[in-house]
Amino acid sequence: MEFKDILKELRIERGLTQKELADAVHFSLSTINKWENGKKLPGYEALRTLAIFFKVDGNEILGL
């Protein structure tokens, strides 16, 4: 599974919209949208923030 699919799955499992996730992790809605559509990949700090927010291992969010 790719990062974009994992991110979307984690978000949906928690009942969040893209906007709610963006607000919670302090990234723009367009950034979340680009990540979920596979148009952009997050950097290290963004991955760390997402892993902490979703309470998952960094490797899990990367699909490793």
N, C-alpha and C positions, 0 to 999 in steps of 0.2 A: 504494500500500500504506500502511496506517495504522501508527502507532507501535506499537500493541499487536501487530500481526502481525510487524513487523520485529523487535521485541524477542524474541518467541517463536522466530522463525526463527534469530536469532543464537544464542540459548541452546541450541536443539536441535542446530544445526550443531556446536556445541562439546561436545555430549554432556553437558550440565549439567541437573540437575533445578532446579526453582524454588528449592528449599532451598539447593542448592549455589551458585546465583547469588546468592541473598540473603546467604549467609555471605561470599561473595567480595567483594561490593560494600558490605557493611555496612548493608543495608536489611533490613527484616523480610520474612518469607515472605508475610505478608498484603499488604504493599505491592507486592511483585513480582506476586502474584496479581491484585491490582486493576489494575495496569498492563496485564498480559497479557489481562485480560478487558474492558479498555476502560472500567472504572469510575472510573479516576483517571488523571491525567496527571502525569508527574514535573516538578519544577521545574528551573530552570537548572542548579543544582549536581548534581542527580541525573542529568540528561542528560549533563553533562560527565563524571561518574564512569563512566557506562555506555559512553560513546564511548571513553574511555581504556581501560577494561577490555576492550572488544571490539576495540580498535584500528581503529576506523572514524571517519570524519569525522562531526562533529555533524549536518550536513545529511543524511547518509545514514541515521542512526538516526531522524531525523524524517520520512524519506521524501521529502525535497526533492531 
